[in-house]
Amino acid sequence: MNVAILGGRFDPPHIWHFWTSQQVLENVKGLDQVWLLPDYSNAFKSIVASPSDRIEMLHYLETGRIKLSTIAISRESITYTIDVVKELVRDASNRYFWIVGSDVMGEFSRWRDYKKLSRMIEFLVFPRKDYPIKSLPQGFHRIEGSLLLSNISSSMIRERVGTARTISGLVFPEVENYIRMRNLYR
């Protein structure tokens, strides 16, 4: 099976996480599934919601071909992509790809063992609004097609919740209800 991994904090998961996953499935030939892989903790940025809250919210994004993976969260330590990829590639029955947004390309060299990582797994680069893709290193492939682009981010959603502004349309209604019910990001 060919599986693309969309890793991140998902704090909270938003509509664009879903649409990125869906468009990757639509535009990358031979891809069977996208796995949403939340970090336990992140080496560069803090996470507000608990792992269990983020897992619950991510369930609302799942479809037949978009699945939740708890590989990183189950490690209960800082999530380094290199460690997750080492674990994934042990399963020779699957071929894995790692999805990154074009906004990440400028900071990729900060990732732990990034040179080794880029030899272990192929990267699929999804264009982000305001982050043009000029050139890509070997092993990185731009996702091509008639793509919908956005600048929606989890930090934008947290800020909107914190200032009592609506997030309707930015997250699934179930995620919005969950955030309200659990009083997250206030």
NORKAVEN-V431977 format. One record per backbone hydrogen bond with DSSP energy under -1.0 kcal/mol. CO is the residue of the C=O (numbers start at 1). NH is the residue of the N-H. E is the energy in kcal/mol with one decimal. If there is no record, write none. Layout:
co = [CO | CO]
nh = [NH | NH]
e = [E | E]
This chain:
co = [1 | 2 | 2 | 3 | 4 | 5 | 6 | 8 | 14 | 14 | 15 | 16 | 17 | 18 | 19 | 20 | 21 | 22 | 23 | 24 | 28 | 33 | 34 | 35 | 36 | 37 | 41 | 50 | 51 | 52 | 53 | 54 | 55 | 57 | 58 | 59 | 65 | 66 | 67 | 70 | 72 | 73 | 80 | 81 | 82 | 83 | 84 | 85 | 88 | 90 | 91 | 95 | 97 | 98 | 100 | 101 | 104 | 107 | 108 | 111 | 113 | 114 | 116 | 116 | 117 | 122 | 123 | 124 | 125 | 126 | 128 | 137 | 139 | 141 | 145 | 150 | 153 | 154 | 155 | 156 | 157 | 158 | 159 | 160 | 161 | 167 | 167 | 170 | 172 | 173 | 174 | 175 | 176 | 177 | 178 | 179]
nh = [95 | 32 | 33 | 97 | 35 | 99 | 37 | 39 | 17 | 18 | 19 | 20 | 21 | 22 | 23 | 24 | 25 | 26 | 27 | 28 | 31 | 4 | 67 | 6 | 69 | 8 | 79 | 54 | 55 | 56 | 57 | 58 | 59 | 60 | 61 | 62 | 34 | 63 | 36 | 74 | 75 | 76 | 84 | 85 | 86 | 87 | 88 | 89 | 91 | 92 | 94 | 3 | 5 | 124 | 126 | 104 | 107 | 110 | 111 | 114 | 117 | 118 | 119 | 120 | 121 | 98 | 141 | 100 | 143 | 102 | 131 | 140 | 123 | 125 | 147 | 129 | 157 | 158 | 159 | 160 | 161 | 162 | 163 | 165 | 164 | 170 | 171 | 15 | 176 | 177 | 178 | 179 | 180 | 181 | 182 | 184]
e = [-2.7 | -2.4 | -1.7 | -2.0 | -2.8 | -3.3 | -2.5 | -2.6 | -1.0 | -1.3 | -2.6 | -2.4 | -2.0 | -2.8 | -2.4 | -2.2 | -2.2 | -2.0 | -1.7 | -1.8 | -1.6 | -2.5 | -2.7 | -3.0 | -2.9 | -1.5 | -3.1 | -2.3 | -2.5 | -2.3 | -2.2 | -2.3 | -1.5 | -1.1 | -1.9 | -1.1 | -2.5 | -2.3 | -3.6 | -2.6 | -1.1 | -1.5 | -1.7 | -2.9 | -2.2 | -1.6 | -2.6 | -2.8 | -2.0 | -1.2 | -1.5 | -3.0 | -2.8 | -2.7 | -3.1 | -2.0 | -1.8 | -2.1 | -1.9 | -1.4 | -2.8 | -2.1 | -1.0 | -1.0 | -1.6 | -2.5 | -2.7 | -2.6 | -2.7 | -2.3 | -2.2 | -1.7 | -2.9 | -3.2 | -1.6 | -1.3 | -1.7 | -2.8 | -2.3 | -2.1 | -2.6 | -2.6 | -1.1 | -3.2 | -1.7 | -2.2 | -1.0 | -2.9 | -2.4 | -2.6 | -2.0 | -2.7 | -2.2 | -3.2 | -2.6 | -2.2]
